[in-house]
């Protein structure tokens, strides 16, 4: 069964795609600061876990930070026009 793409997941992934397109990756704190809606930090962490479980994101350690990196599947599934 294919996972859902909720409005909030689209917003989250849009921010992650935008940052990746600019040559950088976000950590969860920076992502939380950029959200255009009010969201508890724990709720965002759960959303990130869901996206990671469905292989749309991978977490990569960079020093003391953990960066959120979109996968090719994410580009394809969220219809960004960047995946093939």
N, CA, C and O atoms as a GROMACS GRO file, in nm:
protein
  336
    1UNK      N    1   0.084  -0.119   0.000
    1UNK     CA    2   0.000   0.000   0.000
    1UNK      C    3   0.088   0.125   0.000
    1UNK      O    4   0.188   0.132   0.072
    2UNK      N    5   0.051   0.222  -0.082
    2UNK     CA    6   0.129   0.345  -0.092
    2UNK      C    7   0.093   0.439   0.022
    2UNK      O    8  -0.024   0.451   0.058
    3UNK      N    9   0.193   0.507   0.080
    3UNK     CA   10   0.166   0.600   0.191
    3UNK      C   11   0.095   0.726   0.143
    3UNK      O   12   0.102   0.763   0.025
    4UNK      N   13   0.027   0.791   0.234
    4UNK     CA   14  -0.043   0.915   0.204
    4UNK      C   15   0.056   1.030   0.187
    4UNK      O   16   0.170   1.024   0.233
    5UNK      N   17   0.010   1.134   0.120
    5UNK     CA   18   0.084   1.258   0.110
    5UNK      C   19  -0.007   1.367   0.163
    5UNK      O   20  -0.085   1.426   0.088
    6UNK      N   21   0.002   1.394   0.291
    6UNK     CA   22  -0.084   1.495   0.351
    6UNK      C   23  -0.035   1.635   0.316
    6UNK      O   24   0.077   1.653   0.269
    7UNK      N   25  -0.120   1.732   0.341
    7UNK     CA   26  -0.084   1.872   0.315
    7UNK      C   27   0.041   1.910   0.396
    7UNK      O   28   0.132   1.975   0.344
    8UNK      N   29   0.046   1.870   0.521
    8UNK     CA   30   0.161   1.905   0.604
    8UNK      C   31   0.287   1.831   0.560
    8UNK      O   32   0.397   1.887   0.566
    9UNK      N   33   0.272   1.706   0.516
    9UNK     CA   34   0.389   1.635   0.463
    9UNK      C   35   0.442   1.706   0.338
    9UNK      O   36   0.563   1.715   0.318
   10UNK      N   37   0.351   1.754   0.254
   10UNK     CA   38   0.393   1.828   0.135
   10UNK      C   39   0.468   1.955   0.173
   10UNK      O   40   0.567   1.991   0.109
   11UNK      N   41   0.421   2.024   0.276
   11UNK     CA   42   0.488   2.146   0.321
   11UNK      C   43   0.627   2.111   0.374
   11UNK      O   44   0.726   2.175   0.337
   12UNK      N   45   0.635   2.010   0.460
   12UNK     CA   46   0.763   1.968   0.517
   12UNK      C   47   0.861   1.931   0.406
   12UNK      O   48   0.975   1.977   0.404
   13UNK      N   49   0.816   1.846   0.314
   13UNK     CA   50   0.905   1.803   0.207
   13UNK      C   51   0.940   1.918   0.114
   13UNK      O   52   1.051   1.923   0.061
   14UNK      N   53   0.847   2.011   0.094
   14UNK     CA   54   0.877   2.128   0.011
   14UNK      C   55   0.991   2.210   0.069
   14UNK      O   56   1.078   2.256  -0.005
   15UNK      N   57   0.991   2.228   0.200
   15UNK     CA   58   1.100   2.301   0.266
   15UNK      C   59   1.232   2.225   0.254
   15UNK      O   60   1.338   2.285   0.232
   16UNK      N   61   1.226   2.094   0.269
   16UNK     CA   62   1.346   2.011   0.257
   16UNK      C   63   1.399   2.014   0.114
   16UNK      O   64   1.519   2.025   0.092
   17UNK      N   65   1.308   2.004   0.014
   17UNK     CA   66   1.350   2.010  -0.126
   17UNK      C   67   1.411   2.146  -0.160
   17UNK      O   68   1.512   2.154  -0.230
   18UNK      N   69   1.350   2.252  -0.109
   18UNK     CA   70   1.400   2.387  -0.138
   18UNK      C   71   1.542   2.403  -0.084
   18UNK      O   72   1.630   2.454  -0.154
   19UNK      N   73   1.564   2.361   0.039
   19UNK     CA   74   1.698   2.372   0.098
   19UNK      C   75   1.798   2.287   0.019
   19UNK      O   76   1.909   2.332  -0.009
   20UNK      N   77   1.759   2.165  -0.017
   20UNK     CA   78   1.848   2.076  -0.093
   20UNK      C   79   1.881   2.139  -0.229
   20UNK      O   80   1.994   2.130  -0.276
   21UNK      N   81   1.783   2.203  -0.290
   21UNK     CA   82   1.805   2.270  -0.418
   21UNK      C   83   1.901   2.387  -0.407
   21UNK      O   84   1.965   2.425  -0.505
   22UNK      N   85   1.910   2.444  -0.288
   22UNK     CA   86   2.002   2.554  -0.262
   22UNK      C   87   2.138   2.504  -0.214
   22UNK      O   88   2.226   2.583  -0.181
   23UNK      N   89   2.153   2.371  -0.210
   23UNK     CA   90   2.283   2.313  -0.175
   23UNK      C   91   2.306   2.290  -0.027
   23UNK      O   92   2.420   2.273   0.016
   24UNK      N   93   2.199   2.290   0.052
   24UNK     CA   94   2.216   2.264   0.195
   24UNK      C   95   2.104   2.171   0.242
   24UNK      O   96   2.004   2.152   0.173
   25UNK      N   97   2.122   2.116   0.359
   25UNK     CA   98   2.021   2.029   0.417
   25UNK      C   99   1.982   2.084   0.552
   25UNK      O  100   2.063   2.146   0.621
   26UNK      N  101   1.858   2.062   0.591
   26UNK     CA  102   1.805   2.112   0.718
   26UNK      C  103   1.818   2.007   0.826
   26UNK      O  104   1.818   1.887   0.799
   27UNK      N  105   1.831   2.055   0.948
   27UNK     CA  106   1.813   1.965   1.062
   27UNK      C  107   1.672   1.990   1.115
   27UNK      O  108   1.605   2.082   1.069
   28UNK      N  109   1.628   1.910   1.207
   28UNK     CA  110   1.489   1.921   1.251
   28UNK      C  111   1.460   2.056   1.318
   28UNK      O  112   1.350   2.109   1.304
   29UNK      N  113   1.556   2.112   1.390
   29UNK     CA  114   1.536   2.241   1.455
   29UNK      C  115   1.514   2.351   1.351
   29UNK      O  116   1.422   2.432   1.364
   30UNK      N  117   1.599   2.353   1.249
   30UNK     CA  118   1.586   2.454   1.144
   30UNK      C  119   1.456   2.436   1.066
   30UNK      O  120   1.389   2.533   1.031
   31UNK      N  121   1.421   2.312   1.039
   31UNK     CA  122   1.295   2.283   0.971
   31UNK      C  123   1.178   2.336   1.054
   31UNK      O  124   1.087   2.400   1.001
   32UNK      N  125   1.180   2.309   1.185
   32UNK     CA  126   1.072   2.355   1.274
   32UNK      C  127   1.058   2.506   1.269
   32UNK      O  128   0.946   2.558   1.269
   33UNK      N  129   1.170   2.578   1.264
   33UNK     CA  130   1.167   2.724   1.258
   33UNK      C  131   1.107   2.776   1.128
   33UNK      O  132   1.050   2.885   1.125
   34UNK      N  133   1.118   2.700   1.021
   34UNK     CA  134   1.072   2.745   0.890
   34UNK      C  135   0.928   2.706   0.859
   34UNK      O  136   0.872   2.752   0.759
   35UNK      N  137   0.867   2.625   0.942
   35UNK     CA  138   0.729   2.583   0.915
   35UNK      C  139   0.635   2.703   0.914
   35UNK      O  140   0.643   2.788   1.002
   36UNK      N  141   0.546   2.711   0.815
   36UNK     CA  142   0.452   2.823   0.809
   36UNK      C  143   0.328   2.803   0.895
   36UNK      O  144   0.236   2.885   0.892
   37UNK      N  145   0.324   2.695   0.971
   37UNK     CA  146   0.210   2.668   1.060
   37UNK      C  147   0.264   2.632   1.198
   37UNK      O  148   0.380   2.592   1.212
   38UNK      N  149   0.179   2.645   1.299
   38UNK     CA  150   0.218   2.612   1.435
   38UNK      C  151   0.217   2.461   1.451
   38UNK      O  152   0.121   2.393   1.413
   39UNK      N  153   0.325   2.410   1.507
   39UNK     CA  154   0.340   2.266   1.520
   39UNK      C  155   0.426   2.237   1.642
   39UNK      O  156   0.532   2.297   1.660
   40UNK      N  157   0.381   2.145   1.725
   40UNK     CA  158   0.463   2.103   1.839
   40UNK      C  159   0.586   2.030   1.785
   40UNK      O  160   0.578   1.958   1.685
   41UNK      N  161   0.698   2.050   1.850
   41UNK     CA  162   0.824   1.988   1.808
   41UNK      C  163   0.809   1.836   1.801
   41UNK      O  164   0.860   1.773   1.708
   42UNK      N  165   0.742   1.777   1.898
   42UNK     CA  166   0.721   1.632   1.900
   42UNK      C  167   0.639   1.584   1.782
   42UNK      O  168   0.664   1.475   1.729
   43UNK      N  169   0.541   1.662   1.741
   43UNK     CA  170   0.460   1.626   1.624
   43UNK      C  171   0.545   1.627   1.498
   43UNK      O  172   0.531   1.540   1.412
   44UNK      N  173   0.632   1.726   1.487
   44UNK     CA  174   0.720   1.732   1.371
   44UNK      C  175   0.815   1.612   1.370
   44UNK      O  176   0.839   1.553   1.265
   45UNK      N  177   0.868   1.577   1.485
   45UNK     CA  178   0.956   1.459   1.494
   45UNK      C  179   0.882   1.334   1.447
   45UNK      O  180   0.941   1.251   1.377
   46UNK      N  181   0.757   1.319   1.485
   46UNK     CA  182   0.679   1.203   1.442
   46UNK      C  183   0.656   1.204   1.291
   46UNK      O  184   0.663   1.100   1.226
   47UNK      N  185   0.629   1.322   1.237
   47UNK     CA  186   0.613   1.333   1.091
   47UNK      C  187   0.742   1.294   1.020
   47UNK      O  188   0.738   1.225   0.918
   48UNK      N  189   0.855   1.338   1.072
   48UNK     CA  190   0.985   1.304   1.014
   48UNK      C  191   1.008   1.153   1.023
   48UNK      O  192   1.056   1.092   0.928
   49UNK      N  193   0.974   1.093   1.136
   49UNK     CA  194   0.988   0.948   1.151
   49UNK      C  195   0.904   0.875   1.045
   49UNK      O  196   0.950   0.778   0.985
   50UNK      N  197   0.781   0.922   1.023
   50UNK     CA  198   0.694   0.860   0.924
   50UNK      C  199   0.756   0.871   0.784
   50UNK      O  200   0.757   0.774   0.708
   51UNK      N  201   0.807   0.989   0.750
   51UNK     CA  202   0.869   1.009   0.619
   51UNK      C  203   0.994   0.922   0.604
   51UNK      O  204   1.022   0.870   0.496
   52UNK      N  205   1.068   0.906   0.713
   52UNK     CA  206   1.187   0.821   0.711
   52UNK      C  207   1.148   0.673   0.696
   52UNK      O  208   1.212   0.600   0.620
   53UNK      N  209   1.046   0.629   0.768
   53UNK     CA  210   0.999   0.490   0.759
   53UNK      C  211   0.954   0.454   0.618
   53UNK      O  212   0.968   0.340   0.575
   54UNK      N  213   0.900   0.554   0.546
   54UNK     CA  214   0.854   0.532   0.410
   54UNK      C  215   0.962   0.563   0.306
   54UNK      O  216   0.935   0.569   0.186
   55UNK      N  217   1.084   0.582   0.354
   55UNK     CA  218   1.202   0.598   0.268
   55UNK      C  219   1.200   0.726   0.184
   55UNK      O  220   1.256   0.728   0.074
   56UNK      N  221   1.136   0.831   0.235
   56UNK     CA  222   1.138   0.960   0.168
   56UNK      C  223   1.253   1.046   0.217
   56UNK      O  224   1.297   1.138   0.148
   57UNK      N  225   1.301   1.015   0.336
   57UNK     CA  226   1.412   1.088   0.398
   57UNK      C  227   1.513   0.990   0.454
   57UNK      O  228   1.479   0.878   0.494
   58UNK      N  229   1.636   1.033   0.456
   58UNK     CA  230   1.739   0.963   0.534
   58UNK      C  231   1.802   1.067   0.624
   58UNK      O  232   1.812   1.185   0.589
   59UNK      N  233   1.846   1.022   0.738
   59UNK     CA  234   1.915   1.111   0.832
   59UNK      C  235   2.064   1.086   0.818
   59UNK      O  236   2.110   0.972   0.823
   60UNK      N  237   2.139   1.195   0.800
   60UNK     CA  238   2.283   1.185   0.788
   60UNK      C  239   2.347   1.270   0.896
   60UNK      O  240   2.312   1.387   0.915
   61UNK      N  241   2.440   1.209   0.968
   61UNK     CA  242   2.510   1.281   1.074
   61UNK      C  243   2.613   1.374   1.011
   61UNK      O  244   2.688   1.335   0.921
   62UNK      N  245   2.616   1.498   1.061
   62UNK     CA  246   2.714   1.600   1.020
   62UNK      C  247   2.762   1.669   1.145
   62UNK      O  248   2.702   1.767   1.191
   63UNK      N  249   2.870   1.619   1.201
   63UNK     CA  250   2.918   1.673   1.328
   63UNK      C  251   2.818   1.640   1.438
   63UNK      O  252   2.786   1.524   1.461
   64UNK      N  253   2.771   1.743   1.505
   64UNK     CA  254   2.673   1.723   1.612
   64UNK      C  255   2.529   1.727   1.562
   64UNK      O  256   2.436   1.698   1.637
   65UNK      N  257   2.511   1.762   1.436
   65UNK     CA  258   2.377   1.772   1.378
   65UNK      C  259   2.339   1.644   1.303
   65UNK      O  260   2.425   1.566   1.262
   66UNK      N  261   2.210   1.627   1.286
   66UNK     CA  262   2.157   1.521   1.200
   66UNK      C  263   2.077   1.592   1.092
   66UNK      O  264   1.978   1.660   1.120
   67UNK      N  265   2.121   1.574   0.967
   67UNK     CA  266   2.058   1.642   0.855
   67UNK      C  267   1.953   1.554   0.790
   67UNK      O  268   1.966   1.432   0.787
   68UNK      N  269   1.848   1.618   0.739
   68UNK     CA  270   1.738   1.549   0.673
   68UNK      C  271   1.759   1.557   0.523
   68UNK      O  272   1.751   1.665   0.463
   69UNK      N  273   1.786   1.443   0.462
   69UNK     CA  274   1.821   1.438   0.320
   69UNK      C  275   1.711   1.365   0.243
   69UNK      O  276   1.679   1.250   0.275
   70UNK      N  277   1.652   1.431   0.142
   70UNK     CA  278   1.547   1.365   0.064
   70UNK      C  279   1.606   1.256  -0.025
   70UNK      O  280   1.720   1.267  -0.071
   71UNK      N  281   1.529   1.153  -0.049
   71UNK     CA  282   1.570   1.043  -0.136
   71UNK      C  283   1.512   1.064  -0.277
   71UNK      O  284   1.426   1.150  -0.297
   72UNK      N  285   1.559   0.986  -0.372
   72UNK     CA  286   1.503   0.992  -0.507
   72UNK      C  287   1.354   0.957  -0.503
   72UNK      O  288   1.274   1.018  -0.574
   73UNK      N  289   1.318   0.859  -0.421
   73UNK     CA  290   1.177   0.821  -0.406
   73UNK      C  291   1.093   0.942  -0.364
   73UNK      O  292   0.981   0.959  -0.412
   74UNK      N  293   1.146   1.024  -0.275
   74UNK     CA  294   1.073   1.144  -0.230
   74UNK      C  295   1.048   1.239  -0.346
   74UNK      O  296   0.938   1.291  -0.360
   75UNK      N  297   1.150   1.262  -0.428
   75UNK     CA  298   1.132   1.351  -0.543
   75UNK      C  299   1.026   1.296  -0.637
   75UNK      O  300   0.943   1.371  -0.690
   76UNK      N  301   1.028   1.165  -0.658
   76UNK     CA  302   0.928   1.102  -0.747
   76UNK      C  303   0.788   1.108  -0.685
   76UNK      O  304   0.692   1.145  -0.753
   77UNK      N  305   0.775   1.072  -0.559
   77UNK     CA  306   0.646   1.060  -0.493
   77UNK      C  307   0.579   1.195  -0.470
   77UNK      O  308   0.457   1.206  -0.478
   78UNK      N  309   0.660   1.298  -0.441
   78UNK     CA  310   0.602   1.429  -0.413
   78UNK      C  311   0.595   1.518  -0.538
   78UNK      O  312   0.574   1.638  -0.528
   79UNK      N  313   0.613   1.456  -0.656
   79UNK     CA  314   0.589   1.524  -0.783
   79UNK      C  315   0.664   1.657  -0.797
   79UNK      O  316   0.605   1.759  -0.832
   80UNK      N  317   0.793   1.656  -0.771
   80UNK     CA  318   0.869   1.781  -0.781
   80UNK      C  319   0.919   1.804  -0.921
   80UNK      O  320   0.965   1.914  -0.953
   81UNK      N  321   0.912   1.703  -1.007
   81UNK     CA  322   0.964   1.719  -1.141
   81UNK      C  323   1.114   1.699  -1.150
   81UNK      O  324   1.172   1.710  -1.258
   82UNK      N  325   1.178   1.671  -1.036
   82UNK     CA  326   1.324   1.655  -1.035
   82UNK      C  327   1.365   1.510  -1.046
   82UNK      O  328   1.476   1.482  -1.092
   83UNK      N  329   1.279   1.416  -1.005
   83UNK     CA  330   1.314   1.273  -1.015
   83UNK      C  331   1.281   1.222  -1.154
   83UNK      O  332   1.206   1.286  -1.228
   84UNK      N  333   1.336   1.106  -1.190
   84UNK     CA  334   1.302   1.052  -1.322
   84UNK      C  335   1.237   0.918  -1.312
   84UNK      O  336   1.202   0.858  -1.414
   0.00000   0.00000   0.00000
